[in-house]
Amino acid sequence: MVEAWIFGVVARSDSGGSVAAVIGWWAGLGFWFSMVSENKNFILLAGLLNGKIEVVFLTTFLYTFAMEGGLILACRYNEKFAAIMINRGMNFGQVVHKICSKWSDLDPESIMLSYSLIGSENIVLDNDEDLGALFGIVQTAGIEDIEVLVRDATQELGMGEGRNGANINLLGSIGPIGSQSIGSGVGTQVEACDMVIPSFFTHEKRVLKSAQWAEGITNVGQRFEGGVSQFRQVLRKYAIERGIEYVLAKNDKERVTAQCKYRVEGPCKWEVHGRVCIFPLCYAVVDSENHENWLWFLKHLHSILAADRGITFVSDRNQGLLEAVRMVFPNSCHGYCLFHLKWNLRHHLRGTQPGFKAYLVNLMLRCAYAPTRELFYDNMRNLIAYGGNRVNGFLSNLQPQHWANAFFPGQRYGEMYSHVAESFNSWIEEERYLPIKPLVDAIRVKVMNLIVERREIASKWAGKICPQMDKRLTDCFYDSRTWVVSESGYGVYEVHAQPTVTVDIGNRSCSCKQWQQDGFPCCHAVGTITSSGKYLVDYVDPYYYSQTFRDSYSYSISPIPTVWMPQRPIDEDVVLPPLSKKPPGRPKKKRIPSRGEPTEQIKCGRCHKFGNHNRKTCKEAMYC
């Protein structure tokens, strides 16, 4: 079989007309071949396929495209390439959406484009002006195709922001503007994770030789070539690395059966229950969120709390709520939800480029998560220097003690977002459209069932700490095994990691500040406590204890039977609902989005762009 492969088609135009060349490899004879055609209408491609001469006539699309001022962009994203064709009639947004249509994981609002020319590297392509400059450059230089580097700003910033999606990672360094790709990350949200407040200390990961022991037993049905003796050896190493204890219920030449050591004493400690949940303390049904309703609600909340109990509020900056909290709980700490602050800042920066806007938002997040005041001021200087008057106006009435960890006077246990409220709204999504009386009764039944369910779950916990937090302690222990701890005296220790940190177990503090902010020992504290021979559980706040969880659900909500309720007399006065005029249109079922909050975008089936339209309502002009 003789084959010929066509490697490329090159087209250009000059004063003498069009010239098209075909280059390829003739496998049968082992040499390169090329053919040139000067016909403006057709390009002649010839080659041998399966021993026969094939002649193909193709329209000179490349020639026509080049004559109309078109340009081919060879886009590279994550080492994958895609070619798109653009022309002068397209704006920057259309180019971005066309690029995003090639990769499903790209967001039009979170990408950064750049290209390179001879003598110039990383030329930013971020708006219509940059796109016009690109066309001018390629026309002057006679370039018909150019390579464009596509980068995802959310990946380069190490951020997954939002209420449902991804974890926050602010460990990556932030350089001057233009030193890295920046995007806006519209549409992403923040989830509740174990490590809500990330540590600003990064350590080199040291892999122990015994780390591979943890992968000795992987799945049911696994075969061991060495038989029973090899399985015993693998099981012993697996238990050492995983930190589990077992007993051999059966151990002979043909079969070995291992069981948990504690299966007879109580619930098996190998079983892990992972659960992130909320405890609905109280709620109210009101006509609007104003100062009077918030004041009434907080006064009733104050009446059921102990007088000496401290409480921390995390909410948005609703004016009625701020005033009511100061009046009813003057000594409490009030933290602002970082999600709302982030989108408020984006609203103040409207009109700026998406990449620059995301850069400033990321600087504000670093200010909020900074564990020390020195780091806070360092990031704040950069934020004000780059943000200018807009950022100054935003920060003028925003006191740092309400949103920055370095200044927060109370204990918020790593909760930087008020996503609990949104979780409750989702929990009663179907019931909230009921009238007031059925609504209250439906919530009562849901809470009643919730208490019983969680009480049964907690009754099976064998450890002193909740299983999820116990797993977090175990992970911290494995991370700290390679560190050397030196005692300084009076409960102060030095952990020789890279970099070194100081741990004061008496005051429950660490120089990384994570222990103070979370109320839970960090990796440095866990390594220090275990190496000093002290009981690790004694240094965990009681709020993480299993018994505290059980006490929270020890009370039951009594059912409300209606069978013995007295019948209402027919002649009794009945209070009817107030007269109201139904507004036009269908009643709204979705909440009103906050200022600056992104709307969900859909992909149009006609123009393949992301936006708020579909194929039926698409008004985009189509280009060949």
N, C-alpha and C positions, 0 to 999 in steps of 0.2 A: 504494500500500500504506500502510495506516494502522497504526501500532504504538504500543503503550504499554509503558513500562518501569516495573517496580516497584523502587524504590530502597531501601526499608527497611520493616521492621515493628517497631513500638514497642509494648511491652506493659507495663503496670504495674497494681498492685492497691491499693485503698484501702478505706475503710469502705463505700463505695458499690458495690463490686464491681470487676470487671475492666474495663479500657478498652483496646481495641486500635485502633491507627491505622495506616493504610496511606498512604504517600506515594509519588508517582511523577511521571512526566512523560509527558504525552499529546502525542506527536509530531504527530499529525494536526491538532490545534487549537492547539498551541503554548502550553499553560498547565499549571501544576501541578494535581494533583488529590489529594484525600485522602478517606478514608472511615473512619468510626469504628463499631465494634461493641461493645456492652456485653454480649454473650452470653458466658457463661463456657465454653461448650463449643466454639464455632466462631468463626473469624474470616472474614469475607466479603471476598474480594478480587475486584474487578471491573475489567476493562479491555478494550480493543479490540485484537485480534490478527488481522491479515490481513483487516480489515474486518468481523469478527464479534465480537459481545459474548461474552466468556468469563467465566463465574462459577465460582470455585474455592472449595471449602470446605476449610479447613485446621484441624486440631486446634490448640487453643491451648496448644502445647507451652511457649512462652515464659512464658505465665501460670502454668502448673503448675510449671515450673522455678523461677520467682521465688518462688512460695509455699512451696517446699520449702527455701528458703534458698540457692538456687543463685546463681552469679555467673559472668559471662562475662568471660574474660580476653582482651583484644586484644593478642597477643604480637607484638613487633617485634624481628626479628633480621636484621642486615645489610640494612636497608631493605626487608625483606619481612615481611608480616603474616600471622598465622594466628589464628583465634579458637578457643578451647577453653572448655568448660563444666565448672565444678567446683562442689562442694557441701561442706557442713560435714562430711560423712562421710569425706572424703578427707584423707589426711595429706600432708605436704610432699613426701615421696618420690614419692607417686603423681602429684602435680601436676607434679613435675620430669620424670618419665618420660613423662607425657602431652605435655608441651611438646617433649621430645626426639623424640617420634614424628613431629612435624611437619617436622623438619629432620634429614636422615640424618647430617650431619657434626657433630652435637652429641653430647657425652658427658655423661651425667647427673652425673658427678662433677667436671666442669670448667666448669660454667656458674654465672653469678651473675644473680640476678633482682632487679629494683628497679622501683618505681612512684612516681608523683608525684601529689600532691594540691594543692589550692589552698593556697598558703602554705608547702608543704613539698615539697622535691624530693629525688629519689634515695633514697627510703625502702627500706631493704634488706629483701629477702624471702629468708631463708636457713634457716629451720627451722619446726617446727610452731607455735612460739609466735608467730613473725611472721605465719604464715598465719592463726592465730586472731585476731590483732590486725587483720589486713586485713578479715576478715569482720565484726568488731565495728565498724570504721570505716565500711564501706559500708552496714551496717544502720542505723547512727545517722544517716548522711548521706542515706540513701535512694538510694544508687548501685547500679545493677544491672550495670554494665559498667565496666571499668577497663583502662587501657593498661599493659602490663608490658614493660619493656625487658629483653631477653635478651642477655647478652654471654658470649663464650667466654673464659675466663680464660687459656687457653694462648696465644691470639692476643694478648691485651692485655699479657701478660707477655713476649711475644716469645720463648717457649720452645718447643722441640720436643725433648723429653727422651727418651732411650731408646737402645737398642742398634741399632735397625734403621730408625729413622724419620727423625728430623729433626734439624736442626742446632741447636746451643745458641747463643742470642743473649741476652746479658745487658746490652745497651747501654741498654735503656730505663730510665728513672729510676723509682725506687720511692719513693712518698710515704707519708704516714701511713696508718694503717688507715682504710679507708673512702674514700680518695681515688681508688681505682680498683677495677675488678672483678678479683677474685681467684678462682681455682679450684684444684682439686687435680690435674687432669691425670692421672688414674689410667689406666694401660694404655699410656702412651706410653713410648718408650725412646730411647736415645742412639746415634747413628751415628758412625762415624769419618769425619771430613771433613778437607779440606785445612787449614782454619783451626780447629784444635781449641781453641786458647786464643784467644778473641776479644779484640780490642784494646779498651781502655776509652777510646780517643780516637776521636771521630767528627769527620769533616771534611765541609764543604759540598762537594757534588759540582759541579764545574765542567765543563760540556759544551763541548767544542771545536767550532768550526765544521766541522772535518774529520771529526767523528764519524760523520756520515751517509755518508761515503765507504765505510765498512765494510759498508754494506748495498747497495752498487752491484751486486754479483753475488750472487744469492740461490739460484738453482736451475737445474737442467738444462732447456734449452728456453726460457730467458728471451729475450725479444725486445728489440731496441734500435732505436727508431724512427729514430735518426740513422745507422744502418748501421755499417759498419766503423770509421769515424772516431770515432763516439760510443763504440763498444766499446773502442777503444784508450785513449781518455781515461778511461773508467770503470775499466778494468783498471789503468791507471797509478795512479789515486787509491786504488783498492782495495788495491794492493800496498803503497803508502806507509802507509796506515792500519793494515793488518794486519801489516806488518813482514815481508813475504815477498819473495823475489827470484825472478825468472823470466827466461826467454829466449824470444824469438819464433822458433819453429821454422818458421813459415810466416807471411808478412806481405805480402799483396798487396791489390788493390782489392776483392776479393770475399770473402776468407777470412783469418782471423787465428787461428793456433794458438800458444798459450802453454804452456810446460812449466816444471817446476821447474828451477832453475839447477843443482841438485845431483843430478839424477836419474842422470847418467852416473858421477859420482864415487862414489856409494854409495846407501844407502837414502834415499829422499826425505824431506826434513825437514818436508815439509808433513804427513806422516802422524803422527798423535798416538796413542800407546798409553797408555791410562789403566788402571791396575791397582793395587788395594789388596790386599796379600797378606801372609800370615804365613810365617815360616820355622820349622817344627817342629824345635827344637833337640834336645830329649829328652823322654821321657815314661816313665811307670811305671804298672804295673798293681798296685794294692794292694787290701787288703780294706776299709780305712777311712782317713779323713783324720784321723790322730792325730799326736802329737808324734814317735813312733818312726819312722813311715813318712816323714814330712816330713824328719826328720833324715837318714835313710838316703838319701833322694832327693837332698837338697841336697849331701851329701858327695860323691856320685858326680858331680853337676854341677860342684862345685868342682874335681874332679880333672881335668876336661877343659878348664877355662878357664885362660887365662894368669894368672900370679900378679899381674901389675901391671895387669890390665884391670879397670876399674870397671864395675859392673853395678847397674842400678836395677830393683827389684822393684815391680810394681803388682799388688795382690791385695786380697782381702777380709781381714777381721780374724779369720781362723781362729786360735784360740789356739795350737794346735800349730805352725802355720806361723810365727807371730810369734816364738816362742821359738827355733825351728830356724834362722830367718834370722839372728837375733842371735848364735847360737852359731857358725854356719859362715861367715857373711859379716858379721863385726862392723863393717867399714868401708864397707859398701854402704848405699845409700839405699833406703828402703822407703816407697813411696807407697800410700795406701789408695784402693781403688776408690770413686769418687764415686757410682756407682750404688748400691752397697750402703749407703754412709753416708746417702744420701738416704732410702732406704726404712727404715733403722734409725731415723732421726729421725721419720719419719712414724709408726712404731710407738710411739715415746715420746709422740707427740702424739695418740694414739688417744682418741676421745671429743670432740675439738674439732671445730669447724665446718670443712668442707672448704675453704672460701675462706681462712680464717685459717691453716689448716695449710699450704696451698700458698704463702701469703705468707711464712711462716717458712722453708719449704724453699727458696724463691727467695732469701731473705736468706743462707742458708747457702751456696748456690751462688755468690752474689756474693762472699762471703768467700773461697771456694775459688779463684775466678778472679781475685781482686784482684791486680794486678801489683805493688803497693807495700804496705808495711806500714801506711801511713797510711790507704789505702782499706780495708784489711783491718779495722783497728780501728774505722773509722767504721761499717762494716756490722755488725761484731761487737757494737758497742754497741746498735744497733737490734735485733739478733737476741736479745740477752739481755734488753733492756728489754721487748720484746713477748712473748718466750717464757717468761720467768719461771723458776720452779724446774725445770720439765721440761727446758727447754733447758740450764740449768746442769748438771743431772744427766747429760745426754747428753754435754756437752762436758768434763765433769770428768776423764775418762780418755782424752781424744782430743787428743793433742799436735798443734799446728798444723803442725809441720815434716813431718808425714806426709800432710797433705791440702791444705794451702794453698800456692799458688804463691809467695806473698810470703816464706814461711819454708822452702820446700823446699831442702835444701842441694845436691842433685844436679841432674842433667839428665834430665828425663823426656820431652823432645821433644814436649810437648803431649799426651801420653797420660794422660788423667785417668780412664780406665775400663779394666777388665780384660776387654774384650770379645773379646780374642784367644782367651782360653780357651773362650768360648762358640762362637767361630768354629770352633775345632778340634773341639769336641763335635758341632757340626752337620756338619762334614766327614766324621766317622766315624760318622754316625748309624746306618747299616745294619750296620757291622762291629762295633760295640761290644757287640752281643748274642751274639757268637761266643764259644766257649771261648778260654782264654788263648792257647794256641799258634796257632790260626788267626787270632785277633785280632792278635797281634803280626806275623804274616806278612802279613796283609792291609794293615796300616798300612805295613809295609816296602814293599810294592808300590806303594801310593799315593804315598808320599814319593819313591820312585825315579822314578815317572812325572812327579811334580811338578817334580823337579829338572831333568829333561830338557826339559820343556815351557818352563820359565822360562829355562833356558839358551839355548834357541833364540830366545825372544823378545828377550832382552837382547843377543844377537849382532847384531840388526838396528838397535839404537839407534846413531845417529850422533853425538848430542850428548854433552858431557862430563857433564851432569847427567841424571838420570832424566827421561823425558818429562813425567811428571805434575808434578814439581817445576819443570821448565823452563817449563811452562805457567803455574805459579804465579808465577815470576819475571816472565814476560811480562805477566801481569795487574797485578802490582805496578808494573811500568814504566809501563803506560798510566795507572794511577791517579795516579802521581806526576809526570806530564808538566807539569802546570800549576803545580807548586810551585816557588818560588824558593829556591835554596840559597845560603847565605852561609858562607864559611870563617872560622872563629875562630882556627885555628892548631893545629899538632901533631895533625892528624887529627880535630879537633873541628869540627863544622858545625852550623849552625842552619837548620832547614827551616821556611820561612815558610808554614805551612798554618794552618788555623783549628781548634784552637789550634796554636801553634808548638811544635816539639819539637827536642831536641838529640840529635845522632848522633855517636858516637865510633867511627869505623871502625877505629881502631887496637886498641881493646879490644872491638870487636864488640858494642857496646851502643847502645841507644836509650832515650830517656826514656819511651817507651810500654811498654817492658819486653818487647815481644813477641819481639824478636830474641834476647834472653837466654833466654827460656823455650822457644822453638821450636828454637833452634839454626839458624834459617833467617832470612835478611834480611827485615825487614818492608818495607812500602811506603816508609817514610821512608828506610831504609837503601839501598834500591834506587835511589831518586832521588838520594841523596847520592853513591853510588858512581859512577853513570853520569855525573853532572854533573862530577865531579872527574876524569874520564878514566881511572879505574882499571878493571881487569878484574873484572867482577862475579862470575865463577865462583870467583875466589880467595877470596871471602868467604863461601863456602858450606861447611858442614861436610862432610868426606869421606864421611860416611855417606849423603849424598844423591847421590854420584857414580855414574855408570853402571858404572864399573869396580869399585866396591865391590859393587854388585849382582851383577856377573858373578863376582867372586871368591867371593861367598857360595854360588854354585851351580856352582863349578868342580869340586867333588868329586862323585864318583858313588857310588852304593850298588851294590855288587856283587850280582848274582843268586845265589841259593842253589839249585843243582840238587840233585835227590834221586836221580838215576838211578844214581850210583856210590856211594851211601851203603851201608855194610855192613848186612846184615840182622841184626836182633836175634835172638840165640839164643832158642829156645823155652823152655829151662829157666832163663832168666835171671830174677832176682827183679824183679817189677814193682811199682812204687809206685802204689797205687791212691788215688783221691781220698778225702778224709776222709768218714766217715759223717755224714750230716746229714739232719735231718727236714725235709721240704718243708712250708713254712707253708701254711695254708689260703688258698684264693683264687688268682686268677691273679697271676703275677709282674708287678711294676710295671715299666713301660717308660719312664715319664717321670721326670725328676729331681724331687727334693723342692724346692719353691720356698723361697727365702730368706724370712726373717722380714720381714713387711710388704710382700712382693712382690705386686703385684696379680694377680688371676686374670682370665682372659679372659671377658668377659661376652657373652651371646648375647641376641638379641631374641626374646621369646616371640611366637608367632603368634596367641595368644588375647588376652592383655592388652596386647600391643605394648609391653611394658616390658623394659628390659635387666636381666639377672640371670643366675642359674645354673639356670634352669628353662626348659622348653619347653612347647608346647601340651598335651602329655600329662600333665605333672606340675604344671601351673599350678594354684594354689590361690587366686588372687586373686578377690575378689568383683567382679562386673561391674556397672557403673553405667550407667544409661540416659543 
